[in-house]
Amino acid sequence: MARQSVTENTRLRVESISVTLVFLSMINFQQLFLTILISTLTVLIIIFSVYVFRILNELRQTLAKMNKILDDMGTITGSIAKPVSGLSDLFMGLKSGVKVFEAISRFAGKNKDEDDEEEKKDA
């Protein structure tokens, strides 16, 4: 009976050792899998980040070029607006001159009509 309990204890120890080895091999597999997974994800994130920074750099360059174009358009618009404004002022001055001339003509015409009527009354 003592011999049977020693054999059974030995068998239980062997089973627990084999279960422990299987468990350790599973942990090693899980650790290996997680290490590979984390490494792959890290590499992908680094590659993605590089592309994002390149895109942001190109966007910055594009915005700088667009800003320069808009500044040039403002300069061109200003240089065109000044002569057009000058022509507009010239035409407004001519229009005012014509109105003054018409007013003087009407005033002179009324005075001439009044003088003609007075001459007719005197004659």
N, CA and C of each residue as an Amber inpcrd file, in Angstrom:
protein
   369
   0.8130000  -1.1730000   0.0000000   0.0000000   0.0000000   0.0000000
   0.8690000   1.2550000   0.0000000   1.9460000   1.2300000   0.7140000
   2.8470000   2.3680000   0.7460000   3.4700000   2.5470000  -0.6120000
   3.7340000   1.3970000  -1.2180000   4.3300000   1.5030000  -2.5380000
   3.3600000   2.0990000  -3.5320000   2.0960000   1.7830000  -3.4150000
   1.0870000   2.2990000  -4.3030000   0.9300000   3.8020000  -4.1120000
   0.9870000   4.3320000  -2.9150000   0.8550000   5.7650000  -2.6800000
   2.0670000   6.5230000  -3.2090000   3.2540000   5.9360000  -3.1510000
   4.4510000   6.5810000  -3.6950000   4.3210000   6.6490000  -5.2070000
   3.8300000   5.5700000  -5.8170000   3.6610000   5.5630000  -7.2610000
   2.6020000   6.5820000  -7.6740000   1.5500000   6.6540000  -6.9180000
   0.4940000   7.6180000  -7.2360000   0.9880000   9.0360000  -7.0450000
   1.7530000   9.3070000  -6.0000000   2.3380000  10.6470000  -5.8090000
   3.2660000  11.0000000  -6.9690000   4.0490000  10.0330000  -7.4070000
   4.9570000  10.2740000  -8.5210000   4.1590000  10.5750000  -9.7950000
   3.0940000   9.7880000  -9.9900000   2.2480000  10.0170000 -11.1530000
   1.6070000  11.3890000 -11.0910000   1.1360000  11.8140000  -9.9680000
   0.5240000  13.1410000  -9.8170000   1.5490000  14.2380000 -10.0690000
   2.7660000  14.0280000  -9.5960000   3.8220000  15.0190000  -9.8380000
   4.1370000  15.1330000 -11.3250000   4.2190000  14.0100000 -12.0030000
   4.5110000  14.0080000 -13.4460000   3.3870000  14.7080000 -14.1870000
   2.1440000  14.4370000 -13.8260000   1.0120000  15.0930000 -14.4810000
   1.0380000  16.5980000 -14.2290000   1.3290000  17.0010000 -12.9990000
   1.3590000  18.4370000 -12.7130000   2.5210000  19.1090000 -13.4430000
   3.6450000  18.4010000 -13.5670000   4.7820000  18.9550000 -14.3140000
   4.4200000  19.0710000 -15.7880000   3.7390000  18.0730000 -16.3340000
   3.3720000  18.1280000 -17.7560000   2.3420000  19.2220000 -17.9890000
   1.4160000  19.4080000 -17.0740000   0.4410000  20.4980000 -17.1980000
   1.1630000  21.8380000 -17.1110000   2.1260000  21.9450000 -16.2160000
   2.8930000  23.1780000 -16.0770000   3.6900000  23.4520000 -17.3430000
   4.2860000  22.4310000 -17.9340000   5.0470000  22.6090000 -19.1740000
   4.1410000  23.0470000 -20.3200000   2.9730000  22.4310000 -20.4020000
   2.0240000  22.8260000 -21.4400000   1.5970000  24.2710000 -21.2090000
   1.3410000  24.6270000 -19.9790000   0.9400000  26.0020000 -19.6460000
   2.0570000  26.9850000 -19.9850000   3.2840000  26.6120000 -19.6390000
   4.4170000  27.4740000 -19.9560000   4.5990000  27.6040000 -21.4600000
   4.4010000  26.5080000 -22.1950000   4.5430000  26.5900000 -23.6460000
   3.4340000  27.4610000 -24.2310000   2.2310000  27.4480000 -23.6400000
   1.1500000  28.3070000 -24.1090000   1.4680000  29.7750000 -23.8110000
   2.0190000  30.0400000 -22.6530000   2.3850000  31.4180000 -22.3210000
   3.4500000  31.8980000 -23.2810000   4.4090000  31.0440000 -23.5820000
   5.4490000  31.4320000 -24.5250000   4.8640000  31.6960000 -25.9050000
   3.9230000  30.8460000 -26.3410000   3.2730000  31.0710000 -27.6190000
   2.4840000  32.3740000 -27.6030000   1.7490000  32.6070000 -26.5160000
   0.9740000  33.8480000 -26.4150000   1.8970000  35.0680000 -26.3790000
   2.9750000  34.9420000 -25.6360000   3.9150000  36.0600000 -25.5800000
   4.5400000  36.3060000 -26.9490000   4.9070000  35.2320000 -27.6220000
   5.4770000  35.3680000 -28.9530000   4.4720000  35.9910000 -29.9150000
   3.2330000  35.5260000 -29.8790000   2.1900000  36.0690000 -30.7330000
   1.9590000  37.5520000 -30.4430000   1.8430000  37.9010000 -29.1780000
   1.6250000  39.3040000 -28.8150000   2.8170000  40.1750000 -29.1910000
   4.0180000  39.6460000 -29.0270000   5.2160000  40.4050000 -29.4080000
   5.2250000  40.6730000 -30.9060000   4.9180000  39.6540000 -31.7020000
   4.8660000  39.8230000 -33.1600000   3.7580000  40.8030000 -33.5330000
   2.6060000  40.6710000 -32.9000000   1.4840000  41.5490000 -33.1860000
   1.8050000  43.0070000 -32.8410000   2.3660000  43.2350000 -31.6730000
   2.7100000  44.5880000 -31.2440000   3.7950000  45.1780000 -32.1450000
   4.7710000  44.3620000 -32.5110000   5.8360000  44.8420000 -33.4080000
   5.2680000  45.2170000 -34.7770000   4.3940000  44.3910000 -35.2990000
   3.7800000  44.6830000 -36.5970000   2.9530000  45.9600000 -36.5240000
   2.1610000  46.0850000 -35.4910000   1.3420000  47.2940000 -35.3410000
   2.2080000  48.5380000 -35.1770000   3.3090000  48.4020000 -34.4600000
   4.2140000  49.5390000 -34.2690000   4.8130000  49.9680000 -35.5950000
   5.2450000  49.0130000 -36.3950000   5.8160000  49.3410000 -37.7100000
   4.7610000  49.9980000 -38.5910000   3.5500000  49.4640000 -38.5850000
   2.4750000  50.0500000 -39.3970000   2.1400000  51.4740000 -38.9480000
   2.1180000  51.7010000 -37.6460000   1.8340000  53.0500000 -37.1360000
   2.9440000  54.0160000 -37.5300000   4.1770000  53.5650000 -37.4840000
   5.3050000  54.4240000 -37.8850000   5.1920000  54.7720000 -39.3720000
   4.9060000  53.7850000 -40.2020000   4.7580000  54.0330000 -41.6400000
   3.5930000  54.9920000 -41.8940000   2.4850000  54.7610000 -41.2240000
   1.3230000  55.6230000 -41.3630000   1.6400000  57.0500000 -40.9210000
   2.3610000  57.1790000 -39.8290000   2.7360000  58.5090000 -39.3310000
   3.6350000  59.2440000 -40.3200000   4.5680000  58.5290000 -40.9330000
   5.4470000  59.1570000 -41.9280000   4.6100000  59.6810000 -43.0900000
   3.6640000  58.8810000 -43.5790000   2.8150000  59.3360000 -44.6740000
   1.9540000  60.5240000 -44.2680000   1.4330000  60.5060000 -43.0510000
   0.6190000  61.6290000 -42.5830000   1.4620000  62.8960000 -42.5300000
   2.6860000  62.8160000 -42.0350000   3.5380000  64.0020000 -41.9820000
   3.8990000  64.4780000 -43.3850000   4.1020000  63.5610000 -44.3180000
   4.3820000  63.9780000 -45.7000000   3.1800000  64.6900000 -46.3010000
   1.9870000  64.1630000 -46.0440000   0.7680000  64.7940000 -46.5590000
   0.5800000  66.1680000 -45.9330000   0.8120000  66.2730000 -44.6330000
   0.6830000  67.5720000 -43.9660000   1.7110000  68.5720000 -44.4920000
   2.9170000  68.1110000 -44.8000000   3.9400000  68.9810000 -45.3590000
   3.5180000  69.4790000 -46.7430000   2.9930000  68.5820000 -47.5730000
   2.5110000  68.9850000 -48.8910000   1.3440000  69.9540000 -48.7630000
   0.4630000  69.7250000 -47.8030000  -0.6610000  70.6310000 -47.5720000
  -0.1610000  72.0130000 -47.1730000   0.8620000  72.0610000 -46.3360000
   1.4420000  73.3330000 -45.9170000   2.0410000  74.0700000 -47.1110000
   2.7530000  73.3370000 -47.9750000   3.3410000  73.9500000 -49.1660000
   2.2470000  74.4550000 -50.1140000   1.1830000  73.6710000 -50.2550000
   0.0770000  74.0770000 -51.1190000  -0.5980000  75.3300000 -50.5820000
  -0.8040000  75.3880000 -49.2810000  -1.4190000  76.5770000 -48.6830000
  -0.5180000  77.7970000 -48.8260000   0.7860000  77.6100000 -48.7340000
   1.7140000  78.7360000 -48.9200000   1.6350000  79.2510000 -50.3550000
   1.5930000  78.3360000 -51.3270000   1.4650000  78.7520000 -52.7260000
   0.1310000  79.4530000 -52.9670000  -0.9440000  78.9210000 -52.3840000
  -2.2570000  79.5320000 -52.5530000  -2.2840000  80.9220000 -51.9380000
  -1.6410000  81.0890000 -50.7950000  -1.5690000  82.3960000 -50.1450000
  -0.8170000  83.3830000 -51.0280000   0.2750000  82.9370000 -51.6580000
   1.0320000  83.8030000 -52.5660000   0.1810000  84.1960000 -53.7640000
  -0.5620000  83.2380000 -54.3150000  -1.4380000  83.5330000 -55.4530000
  -2.4940000  84.5550000 -55.0590000  -3.0880000  84.3870000 -53.8770000
  -4.1080000  85.3310000 -53.4270000  -3.5180000  86.7130000 -53.1910000
  -2.2920000  86.7790000 -52.6660000  -1.6330000  88.0790000 -52.5010000
  -1.3890000  88.7370000 -53.8480000  -0.9370000  87.9610000 -54.8290000
  -0.7180000  88.4960000 -56.1770000  -2.0320000  88.9760000 -56.7940000
  -3.0970000  88.2170000 -56.5680000  -4.4060000  88.6220000 -57.0940000
  -4.8560000  89.9300000 -56.4470000  -4.5800000  90.1040000 -55.1680000
  -4.9200000  91.3580000 -54.4930000  -4.1430000  92.5220000 -55.0890000
  -2.8720000  92.3040000 -55.3870000  -2.0490000  93.3540000 -55.9950000
  -2.5660000  93.7000000 -57.3890000  -2.8690000  92.6800000 -58.1740000
  -3.3770000  92.8970000 -59.5340000  -4.7250000  93.6120000 -59.4880000
  -5.5970000  93.1850000 -58.6150000  -6.9100000  93.8200000 -58.4900000
  -6.7650000  95.2770000 -58.0770000  -5.8560000  95.5460000 -57.1490000
  -5.6200000  96.9360000 -56.7210000  -5.0680000  97.7880000 -57.8460000
  -4.1550000  97.2220000 -58.6480000  -3.5730000  98.0000000 -59.7420000
  -4.5920000  98.2420000 -60.8540000  -5.5570000  97.3510000 -61.0050000
  -6.6180000  97.5680000 -61.9970000  -7.6700000  98.5220000 -61.4420000
  -7.9560000  98.4610000 -60.1610000  -9.0090000  99.2820000 -59.5610000
  -8.6380000 100.7620000 -59.5590000  -7.3670000 101.1000000 -59.4010000
  -6.9710000 102.5110000 -59.3500000  -7.2930000 103.2390000 -60.6590000
  -6.8770000 102.7420000 -61.8310000  -7.2390000 103.4460000 -63.0650000
  -8.7460000 103.4690000 -63.3150000  -9.4220000 102.3850000 -63.0090000
 -10.8710000 102.3490000 -63.2100000 -11.5310000 103.3870000 -62.3070000
 -11.0590000 103.4980000 -61.0830000 -11.5900000 104.5040000 -60.1670000
 -11.3110000 105.9020000 -60.7010000 -10.1140000 106.0990000 -61.2690000
  -9.7830000 107.4070000 -61.8500000 -10.6970000 107.7360000 -63.0210000
 -10.9620000 106.7590000 -63.8830000 -11.8770000 106.9780000 -65.0030000
 -13.2840000 107.2740000 -64.5110000 -13.6840000 106.5620000 -63.4810000
 -15.0040000 106.8050000 -62.9050000 -15.0920000 108.2320000 -62.3750000
 -14.0510000 108.6870000 -61.6900000 -14.0360000 110.0620000 -61.1880000
 -14.0640000 111.0620000 -62.3420000 -13.3430000 110.7630000 -63.4320000
 -13.3310000 111.6400000 -64.5980000 -14.7280000 111.7550000 -65.1900000
 -15.3970000 110.6370000 -65.3680000 -16.7430000 110.6610000 -65.9370000
 -17.7320000 111.3580000 -65.0070000 -17.5700000 111.1600000 -63.7000000
 -18.4460000 111.8650000 -62.7480000 -18.2080000 113.3680000 -62.8400000
 -16.9590000 113.7840000 -63.0110000 -16.6550000 115.2100000 -63.1750000
 -17.2520000 115.7590000 -64.4570000 -17.1440000 115.0050000 -65.5480000
 -17.7480000 115.4250000 -66.8150000 -19.2590000 115.5210000 -66.7010000
 -19.8490000 114.5710000 -66.0170000 -21.2980000 114.5750000 -65.8200000
 -21.7170000 115.8040000 -65.0250000 -20.9660000 116.1200000 -63.9830000
 -21.2660000 117.3190000 -63.1870000 -21.0940000 118.5720000 -64.0310000
 -20.0560000 118.5960000 -64.8670000 -19.8360000 119.7520000 -65.7490000
 -20.9790000 119.9360000 -66.7290000 -21.4630000 118.8350000 -67.2740000
 -22.5920000 118.9140000 -68.2170000 -23.8240000 119.4340000 -67.5030000
 -24.0680000 118.9850000 -66.2720000 -25.2230000 119.4660000 -65.5130000
 -25.1030000 120.9650000 -65.2450000 -23.9070000 121.4170000 -64.9050000
 -23.7140000 122.8540000 -64.6690000 -23.9420000 123.6220000 -65.9700000
 -23.4260000 123.1210000 -67.0570000 -23.6130000 123.7800000 -68.3580000
 -25.0860000 123.8410000 -68.7200000 -25.8250000 122.7350000 -68.4780000
 -27.2630000 122.7330000 -68.7580000 -27.9890000 123.7410000 -67.8860000
 -27.6010000 123.8360000 -66.6270000 -28.2400000 124.7960000 -65.7370000
 -27.9760000 126.2200000 -66.2110000 -26.7460000 126.4870000 -66.5990000
 -26.4170000 127.8270000 -67.1030000 -27.1820000 128.0900000 -68.4000000
 -27.2670000 127.0960000 -69.2620000 -28.0040000 127.2640000 -70.5290000
 -29.4660000 127.5430000 -70.2590000 -30.0620000 126.8290000 -69.3310000
 -31.4740000 127.0730000 -68.9990000 -31.6490000 128.4720000 -68.4300000
 -30.7180000 128.8450000 -67.5470000 -30.8110000 130.1720000 -66.9420000
 -30.6550000 131.2530000 -68.0110000 -29.7050000 131.0450000 -68.8940000
 -29.5000000 132.0200000 -69.9800000 -30.6890000 132.0100000 -70.9260000
 -31.2480000 130.8590000 -71.1780000 -32.4160000 130.7460000 -72.0530000
 -33.6170000 131.4500000 -71.4620000 -33.8110000 131.3420000 -70.1490000
 -34.9220000 132.0100000 -69.4870000 -34.7190000 133.5160000 -69.5500000
 -33.4800000 133.9530000 -69.3010000 -33.2060000 135.3820000 -69.3640000
 -33.4180000 135.9120000 -70.7750000 -33.0460000 135.1430000 -71.7850000
 -33.2150000 135.5660000 -73.1730000 -34.6970000 135.6510000 -73.5070000
 -35.4690000 134.6470000 -73.0410000 -36.9090000 134.6620000 -73.2770000
 -37.5440000 135.8620000 -72.5790000 -37.1000000 136.1560000 -71.3640000
 -37.6280000 137.2950000 -70.6240000 -37.2690000 138.5970000 -71.3340000
 -36.0340000 138.6830000 -71.8600000 -35.6190000 139.8860000 -72.5880000
 -36.4330000 140.0320000 -73.8620000 -36.7180000 138.9310000 -74.5610000
 -37.5010000 138.9820000 -75.7770000 -38.9210000 139.4260000 -75.4770000
 -39.4700000 138.9440000 -74.3710000 -40.8280000 139.3170000 -73.9870000
 -40.8590000 140.8050000 -73.6030000 -39.8530000 141.2770000 -72.9210000
 -39.8070000 142.7020000 -72.5510000 -39.6840000 143.5840000 -73.7890000
 -38.8920000 143.1220000 -74.7760000 -38.7370000 143.8940000 -76.0080000
 -40.0580000 143.9290000 -76.7620000 -40.7980000 142.8400000 -76.7590000
 -42.0890000 142.8100000 -77.4310000 -43.0780000 143.7420000 -76.7270000
 -43.0020000 143.7620000 -75.3850000 -43.9050000 144.6420000 -74.6360000
 -43.5280000 146.1030000 -74.8850000 -42.2530000 146.4150000 -74.9950000
 -41.8030000 147.7720000 -75.2250000 -42.1070000 148.2110000 -76.6700000
 -42.1200000 147.3230000 -77.5730000 -42.3250000 147.7050000 -78.9580000
 -43.7700000 147.8530000 -79.2740000
